[in-house]
Amino acid sequence: MLGVLPGSAYESARIHLQTGDVLLQRLARIVSSHLQQTPSELIDTIYASVIEFQGTSVLADDLTLVVLKVL
């Protein structure tokens, strides 16, 4: 786990990874379902998803995202 902070509550789950798996499931799903968007729109979509996912939790760190789309 990255970014563990003392006194914070975390949910836990167990998943089984296979050779070749990449642990970006939620991000990959968002990007693949919004490929038609411009980089700026995609950043907005990903940011909105992060805000929705965090719920009432406060981000304890910055949120930086760079999207490059080759046309």
Backbone hydrogen bonds, N-H to C=O, Kabsch-Sander energy under -0.5 kcal/mol:
donor,donor_aa,acceptor,acceptor_aa,energy
8,S,5,L,-1.7
17,L,15,I,-0.6
21,D,18,Q,-2.5
24,L,22,V,-1.8
28,A,24,L,-3.4
29,R,25,Q,-2.2
30,I,26,R,-2.1
31,V,27,L,-2.7
32,S,28,A,-2.7
33,S,29,R,-1.5
34,H,31,V,-1.6
35,L,32,S,-0.5
37,Q,34,H,-1.6
42,L,38,T,-2.8
43,I,39,P,-2.3
44,D,40,S,-2.0
45,T,41,E,-2.4
46,I,42,L,-2.7
47,Y,43,I,-2.8
48,A,44,D,-2.5
49,S,45,T,-1.9
50,V,46,I,-2.3
51,I,47,Y,-2.5
52,E,48,A,-2.4
53,F,49,S,-2.7
54,Q,50,V,-2.5
55,G,51,I,-1.0
57,S,54,Q,-2.2
70,V,68,L,-0.5
71,L,69,K,-0.6
